[in-house]
Amino acid sequence: MNAGPAVRAGHGQHTCPCFGAASKIGGDRPGTFGLQLSGSITALATPFTVAGELDLDAWRRLLGQQLEAGTSAVVVAGSTGEAAALFEPEYDLLLRTALEVVAGRIPVIAGTGQSSTAHTIEQTRRAGSLGADAALVVTPPYVRPTQAGLAAHYRAVADDGALPVVLYNVPPRTGCDMLPETVAALAGHPRIIGIKEARTEPERMDALVALADDGFAVLGGDDPTAARAMLAGADGVVSVVSNVAPSAFRLLCQLAGAGERERAGALDARLQPLFAFAGVEPNPIPVKALLARRGIGHGLRLPLTRLSAIHADEAGRILALADEIEQTCRDTLAA
C-alpha cells in the first residue's frame, strides 16, 4: 500500500492523511521542478552477488519491498549504497533499473556528490540524463571547503540545471560542516529543494526548520533522532534502517508528522535496538548483514568488510525484532 502525496501545510503538518510522502505536486516557488520531499525516504543499500557483482535480482526485490511498504522516495548510490565503490556503468545500471522498477510511482534521488564541483556537475548531468528526479549532493568529501566555497559549489551545481538539488550535510564522513547560515543563503535558490541534515543536535534542526517552505524541505539524516526531528518540524527522514523496516518508518513518519508524540515516541523506542545495531560498525555494514539474512545481497566491497563474527548472534536477534515490528506496523497501516 503506497503512501499518497503530501504537500506541506506548515512545519510538521500535511494535508494528506498519510502524513508523509514525496510528491511530484509542485510548490508555489517557480523553478522547483514540481518536486517536494517528505516522509520516509530510504537510502538504499546496493546488493552484490557472492562474486562481488551487482545483484540486480536482489535490487529489484529490495525496491519492490520499499514500494509495497509505502516508502516515500528512494536514494540510489548514496553513501549507504557504496557509491564510492561503484564503476560508472554500474552506477548507470543501478539507476536505470531503479527507475524501471519504480515506474514513476515515487521519486528516485541519485547520489551525485563528488569532491570537486566539476565532477559533481558531471555526475549530476549523468543522473539527469538517465531520468533521476533529483540529486542528493553531499558536501565535498575530504577537501574541507570554507563556507563561502560550499555556497559557491552548490550554486554552481544548481545553476547548471541538470536536476533539482538536495543538500546533504554529514560532517563525520566529509570533514566539513555546512552551517545553517550557509544553508539559509542557498535555500532560496529555485533549483535547491531541500537538505538532508545528519547532525543530531536539536539546535541544528531548529535552525534549519526555520528555513523550510513549500520549495525547501528539511529532512533528518539520522535514524535515532528522526522522530524528534519530525516532531520539531522536519519534513521527513532519509533513513538507513528503513532498508529492513520500511513499514515501521512509514508509520513513524506518519505519526510524527501528525504530531502524535506519544505514539511516535512508543514506536521510536521499539526501533532503538535496530538503530543501535546499525551503528555497531560503519554504515552500511550492519544493515547489509541484516539484508543478507533476508536473501538480499552477499557482502560489501573493500575497504568495507562483512560484519564481524562477534555481532552475528546479535544480528539474528535484531532481524527477528525487525520482522516483528514490521508485521505490527503493516497491520496498523492496513487497519
Protein Blocks (a to p, Z undefined) as FASTA:
>chain_A
ZZdddddfbehiafbfklpaadfbdcfbehklopacehjdddddddddfkopacfklmmm
mmmmmmmnopabdcehifknommlpcfklmmmmmmmmmmmnnomaccdddfbdfbfklmm
mmmmmmmmnopabdcddddehklpafklmmmmmmmmmmnomaccdddddfklnopacdfk
lmmmmmmpmkbgbdcdfbfbfklmmmmmmmgcfklccddfbfklmmmmmmnopabdcdfk
lmmmmmlmmmmmmmmmnopaklmmmmmmmmmmmmmmmmmpccfklmmmmmmmnopajddd
dfbdcddfklmmmmmmmmmmmmmmmmmmmmmmmZZ
